[in-house]
Amino acid sequence: MTDTLNSIAQLVTPCCLIEKSKLQGNIARLSAHIGELGCSLRPHVKTHKSVDVTKLIENGGNVRGITVSTLQEAQHFFKHGYTDILYAVGIVPNKLATAASLIEQGCDLKIVFDNTAMAAMVIEKAAEFSCTFKVLIELDTDGHRSGIEPSSQALLDIAGLVNQSQNIELCGVMTHAGESYSCFTHEEQLAMARQERDLTLLAAERLRAAGLECRVLSIGSTPTAFAIDDLTGITEVRAGVYAFFDLVMAGLNVCDVKDVAISVLASVIGHQTEKHWAITDAGWMAMSRDRGTANHPTDQGYGLVCDITGKALTDYIVNDANQEHGIIRHRDAKQPMNYDAFSLASMVRILPNHACSTAAQFSHYYLVDEGKVIEKWHVTRGW
Ligand SMILES: Cc1ncc(COP(=O)(O)O)c(C=O)c1O
């Protein structure tokens, strides 16, 4: 880090800031919880796509491998020494060559089957390769997205197909309780977490009763990972967004707004005084288009505005966004703007709705501590 970059005010906007002490606090909180329950974490690196963040998570303890959402992430992390990798998006035949190349280089990659017909297609294609592909079957434990029902015949059908193939090895099952993003209370999150766990245990029992292998039971989302109170029988928990946290997680009371480690640094570029607006250079290219708090009791627009030190100006949000323009106004459109807090060329920090989608807009993060820029970390991108 050069001296010229050590003050936040000297950065060129828009750029992405990570408060290191908050990042470390968030990481420690989940590592401790999962450790107390005697389980392991398989952090989802799609949130930050950063080897440096992953190293901090490993330092927090209880980590077993990583989860990725693209094969590009798998390649990047493998290049940086990570071998135990779960690619947690259902595989299609066109990706097998990339997966095979990673496996042949020594990567302990696990891929995912989420329906019988696709499993059959992938198994047929896999016969063209000489390596063995390790597989988890994805379970739908909450009706949220993909996977098969834990009590369905499809579970045994997929396992049966895998068993007959020459070079596919069934390792276990995985699920992601994405519906926990609609659970606003701890009680709802706990019920969702227990459901995610219990249906995963059920699927494993059914596979074992049929004489099939099921040594990996992988579950997780940030709300359910924090809520769960007993992980007996589960081998690993996956979570990603907890490292940075965001306004969606704060809206669900999984964290506090002050725990959000990620923000976008923006400059005030103009005023529309009749409309009570301040315009910044952080539009949706910087914030992302994610409006994850739109259905929350407190809608945060495209982000909550903080001053340059990170103190939330809770009355102000990015109410609208164009590609490279953000429009800040008071939550109550009728209220006048306090232009003292938004003078021309001054800087503000904006907390995002969804850390993963905002972080993915940037090629690097500036790590900050006590108002100083202390490090610059690379972010990998693409597919
Ligand atoms: C398959 C899978 N596992 C784990 C996670 C982590 O969940 P969260 O972002 O809530 O930490 C995700 C997030 O989308 C996911 O898709």
The ligand as an SDF file (V2000), in Angstrom:
LIG
                    3D

 16 16  0  0  0  0  0  0  0  0999 V2000
  -25.9660  -23.4120   -2.6630 C   0  0  0  0  0  0  0  0  0  0  0  0
  -25.7140  -22.3030   -1.6970 C   0  0  0  0  0  0  0  0  0  0  0  0
  -25.1460  -22.5920   -0.5200 N   0  0  0  0  0  0  0  0  0  0  0  0
  -24.9000  -21.6510    0.4020 C   0  0  0  0  0  0  0  0  0  0  0  0
  -25.2230  -20.3260    0.1670 C   0  0  0  0  0  0  0  0  0  0  0  0
  -24.8830  -19.3030    1.2150 C   0  0  0  0  0  0  0  0  0  0  0  0
  -25.9790  -18.6030    1.6840 O   0  0  0  0  0  0  0  0  0  0  0  0
  -25.8300  -17.1280    2.2690 P   0  0  0  0  0  0  0  0  0  0  0  0
  -25.5150  -16.2390    1.1310 O   0  0  0  0  0  0  0  0  0  0  0  0
  -27.1580  -16.8530    2.8940 O   0  0  0  0  0  0  0  0  0  0  0  0
  -24.7330  -17.1500    3.2470 O   0  0  0  0  0  0  0  0  0  0  0  0
  -25.8330  -19.9780   -1.0470 C   0  0  0  0  0  0  0  0  0  0  0  0
  -26.2200  -18.5930   -1.3320 C   0  0  0  0  0  0  0  0  0  0  0  0
  -26.9210  -18.2740   -2.2420 O   0  0  0  0  0  0  0  0  0  0  0  0
  -26.0750  -20.9900   -2.0020 C   0  0  0  0  0  0  0  0  0  0  0  0
  -26.6320  -20.7170   -3.1970 O   0  0  0  0  0  0  0  0  0  0  0  0
  1  2  1  0
  2  3  1  0
  2 15  2  0
  3  4  2  0
  4  5  1  0
  5  6  1  0
  5 12  2  0
  6  7  1  0
  7  8  1  0
  8  9  2  0
  8 10  1  0
  8 11  1  0
 12 13  1  0
 12 15  1  0
 13 14  2  0
 15 16  1  0
M  END
$$$$
